[in-house]
Amino acid sequence: MTPEEILRVEHDIVLTLKNIYDPEIPVNIYDLGLIYEIDFDPEGVANIRMTLTAPNCPMADILVDDINTQVKKIAGVESVNIILTFEPPWDKSMMSEEALLELNLL
């Protein structure tokens, strides 16, 4: 896979993540600031390092399953590896301006 193809897939991953919403907050997980890093390798593995709004989030399994299912649909993605981390812990400052506006926090 060429560097340009890798960038295209990473872009498609971002677009896909922007269509996945936290079940408890009406904002997509990308703009919510839950995605810390996306790394797509030439072998077709999408590594997504992310967090949750709280370590004991009751919707964690559903959210991770949804990400796996949706990202695997992208052309070129063979597998998805989601790394959950709580370092740094999520807070509202990680939200995009769009998310803050959506939640009337600006």
N, C-alpha and C positions, 0 to 999 in steps of 0.2 A: 504494500500500500504506500502510495506516495505521501509526502508531507501535506500536500494540498488535500488529498482524500481524507487524511486523518483530521485536518482542520474542519473539513466539511462535516464529518461524522460528529466531532465534538460540538459543532454549531447545532447540528440536528438534536444532539442530546440535550443541549440547553433549551431548545425550543420545546422538546418533549417534556422536560422538567417544569417548564413554565405552564404546562397544561395539567399538572398534577397538584392538587390542592390538599393542604393540611385539613383533615376531617373536622377539626375543631375551630379553625380560623379561616375565613373566606379569602385567603390569599394563597397564591401558588408557592410551592416550596422553594423555588429559586429566588423570587423576590422577597420571600420571608427571611432569607438569609440562612437557610438550613444546609445549603450546599457549599462546602468549603473548597472542594477541588474536584475537577473532572480530568481524568487522564485516560486517553484512548490509545491503546498500543497497536502496532502493525499486525498483531495476531488476531485482532478483533475483540480484545477484552476491554470493556469499559469499567474503569475503576472510579468509583464515586465515593469520595470522603465527605461525610455529612454528619449532622447532629440532629437532635430533636429539640423541641421547645422546652422539654423537661426530661430528665433521665427516666422517670417512671411513666412516660407517656403511654396511655392505654391503647393508643392506636398505632403504636410503633410497627407491629407485625404487618398490619394492613397497609401501612404506608410503604414499607420496604417491599412487600409483595407487589404493590402497584408499580413502584419504580422498576423493579425487575421485569415485570410483564411488559410495560410500555417501552422501556429502552431496548429490550430484545427485539422489538418490532422494527427497529431502525436498520436499514440496509447496511451491511458491513459489520454489525455487532453480532458476535458469536456468543459471548457470555457477559454477564454483569457481575461485578464484585463490589458490594456495598460495604464500606467500612464506617461503622458508627463510632463516633467519638464525642466526648463531652469536654474536650480541651481544644480551644477555649469554650467555656459554657456559652450557650446562645443567650443573647439579650436583644432588646428592641433596637439597639444601635446597629445591628447587622442587617436590618430591613432596608430594602431599596426605598427611594423616594416615592415610587409608585405604590408600594405596599403601605407606607405611612399615610399617604393620601387616601387610599382605599379604606383604611381603618380610622380615618379622621384624626390622625395623630400629629398632623402638621398644621 
